[in-house]
Amino acid sequence: MLDLRLVTVSYDAESGAFPQAPLADLRGEIVSVVEHFFFHDGLPRLLLVVQHHPPEERVGARPKGGSPPKADPRRELSPDEAQIYDRLRAWRSGPVRQLSIRDPKPRTISVAPFRDRVAHQALCQAIVADLERYSIHHSYACRRGKGQHRALRQARRFARRAPWAYKGDIRAYFASVPHRRVMESLRRRVRDEAICERIERAVQVPLAGLAEGRGLAVGSLVSQHLANLYLGELDHWITDGLGLGRYLRYMDDRCPPGKCEARGG
């Protein structure tokens, strides 16, 4: 099981850098670190969202007999870190700002408050391993080591072996995702109900122009992961149910190449 730690680091004016000691003092195997730069009282600081294995739960470590009582995580936190910890535990999504952009077609993106984006990073780090296990190999959005360029290269490889390919997407996909069904899909993959409840808070933030209970905020990290997960059932139906191995998807864009077949009228 992975733990999340929030570490604040103050800028050291003498060395001209942020010290590395807070991470060196962290016990256990560090899996990932996400940095958020901000100013507090006019001084630059870093907020580090750290995902790590506790010392007794490192990969390969032998479990010890008995279950010791859980220690209060606030005991090892500085006053600033304890304040952030308490705010995250009681966190509710704040109001979002909506902006219109052209990328290249017109889009409306949602900009969450800074503290919400920190919470989103922490939540996504807690679920990404479960989502990764469910993803098919040729799903390329919101995954480390994948991305648009790799998807394009793989699509070219598939296209060279077939006389045609179908390219499809879903109209207004993010705006059409039903909250209840995407959360049901998430709870089938993620067993930590506390994490799921907090993600549901992020999903249910009101968005102008969308019906209640439907739509994910474009621009939110949580929305990207959930939108990718929601079409995972389609991926498995195509690859496992229909047996179509040469199939790839980047978010709601999908491209299965095929063979020409003559069919009777």
N, C-alpha and C positions, 0 to 999 in steps of 0.2 A: 504494500500500500504506500502511496506517495503522500507526503505532507507539503503544505504550502507555508512559506514564511514571507513576511513583509519586513524588509530591512531598509532603513533610511540612512543615507550616507551624506555627511556634510563635506563641502569643498575645503580642501587644505590649501590655504593661500601660500604657505611657505614652499610646499613642493609643487604647487601649480597643478594639482591633480586630485582626484577622489581616491582615498585610501582603499586598499584591497583587504584590509584586516577583517572587516565584518564577514566576508565570505570565507576567509581562512579559518575563522573561529567557528563556523557552522559545522556541527557534527553530522556525519552521514554522507552518503553519496549524492552529489548535486546532479540533477538531470537537466535542468534548464534555468536560465535567468533572463527575465525581461526587464529592461530599464525604462524608467519614466523620469524625465528631467523636469524640475520645477524650481521656483523661487519661494523662499519662506523668510520673512523678515528681511527682505532685500538680499539674501544670500543664496547662491545656487546649491541645490541638493539633488540627490538621486533617490528615487524609490525603487527598490529592487523587489520584484516578485519572483521568489525562488521556489522551485519545485525540487524536492529531494527525498531520498529514502532515509528514514530514521536509522540510527546505528543498529538497532536490534532487528531491522527489517530489510537490510541490504540484500541484494540479490546474492544467493549462495550462502547467506548466514543461517546458522542453525537456530530454530526457535527454542526459546528457553521455557522451562516448565512453569506453569501458572501464568496468570494474567495480572500484572501489577496494576494498581489503580492509576488512572490517567491523571497526569499532573496538569495543573492550570497553565495553559500556554502563555498567559500574560506574565508569569513570573520571570521569564527570560527576556522580556521585551523592555526596551527603553520607554520612557513616558510618551515620546512621540509615536513610537511603534504601537504601544498599547492603545493610544487614541485612535489610530488608523484601524487596528484590529476590532475595537468596539464598534466603530462606524461601519465596518464591513459586515459584522454580525447583524447589525440592525438596519442594514442597507435596503433602501427602496429606490427604484429607478426615478430619476428626476426628469423634468420636462426636457424634450429634445428640441433643437432648432432645425428647421427644414430649409434646405437650400436647393435652388434649381441650377443644374449644370448641363453641359452638352458634352457627351463622352462616347462616341460622336453624336449620338442621338440624345434628345432631352431626357434628363433623369431628375428625380427629386431624391436627394440624399438626406439622411438624418444625422445630426451631430449631437452626440450625448455629452453631458457635463464631464469634466475631467475625472472626478471620483468614480463616475459610472464606468468610464473606459478602463480604469484600474481594476474595478470589480469584474468587468468582462474578461480582462486578461487572466485574472486569477481563476475564474470559473472555467474558461476554455482550457487552461492548462490542466484542470482537474478531470476533464472528460475526454481529452484528445486521444488518450491511449485506447479507451473503449471504442471511440468512433473509428480509429485506425483499424482495429481488429475487424470491424464490420465492412470496411470499404473494399471494393474490388481493386485489383491491381491497376487497371486503366481508368481510375477516377482521379482527376488531376487538379481539382480546386481545393484550396484550404488544407493542403497537405505538404509537409516538409519533404523536399526532394522532388516535388512534382512541378506544377505551374503551367502557364500558357505555352511557353516555348517547348517544353517537353511534350505537351499535348499535341502541338502542331507537328513536331518531328514524328511522333508515333502515328498520327493521322496520315502523314505522307507514306510511311512504311505500309500501313494497311491499304492505302489507295493504290499502291503499285501492284498489289496482288489481286485487284478486283477491277472489273470494267466500269463500275459505278459505285457511288456511295450516297447514302441518305444523310442529309444534315438537317436536324430539326432543333427547335427550341420551344420554350413555353412562353406564351404571351403574358406579360405582366406577372412573371413567376413569383417574385418576392411578395407582391401585393395579394396574391391568391392563396398563399399557404395558410391552411386552417390551424389555429393554435392548438386545439384539442388533439388533433391527429399527430401533429409534429411532436407534441409533448408525450403522447403515448409511445411514439417511436423512440424518443429519447429514453424514457423510463424502461423500455425493454433492453436497452444497452447499458444504462448507468443505474446501478442499484442504490447509490447514495441519494436518499430522498431529500436531504438538506440541500445538496447541490442542485437537484432538479427544481426544488421550490424556488431557489434564488434565480435560476435561469428563467423560470416561468415569469418571475417579476419583470425581467428584462424584456421578455416577449410581449407581455401585456401592456407595455407603455402605450398610451394613446397616440395615434398618428392621424393627422388631418387627411381627410379624403378616403379613409379606409373604414370598412364596416367593422363593428365590434367582433372580436374573436377571429379575425382574419388579417393576415399581412405581417411581414417581417420588415424591420427598418433597414433600408439600404444604407450601407456604411457602418453597420454594427458588426463587430467580430462575432458576437453570439449568433446573429442572424446568418452570417456566412456559414458557420459550422452547422447550424440547424437546417438551412436550406440544402446544404450538401447531403446531410444525413437523410432528409426526407425523400430524396430521389434514390437513396440506396436500395430501397425495395424494388424499384424499377430496374436498377442495375442487376440485381440477383435474379429477377424474373427473366431478363433477357439472356444473361450469361448461363445461369444454372437451369432455369425452366425451359428456355428455348434452345439452349446449347450453342449460342452464338458467341464464340470466343473472340472474334475480331470486332470488338465494340469498345468505344471509349466515350467518356463524358467529361466536360468541363462545366461545372455547375448545371445550368439547364440546357446547355448546348451539347448535343449528342450526335455521334457520327458512326453508324454501323455500315461498313462496306458490304457488298453482296455480289452474287452471281446472277447473270441473266437467266431466266427460266421461262420457257414457253408454256403457257397455260391455255387450256381449251376454253372456248366460250360457253 
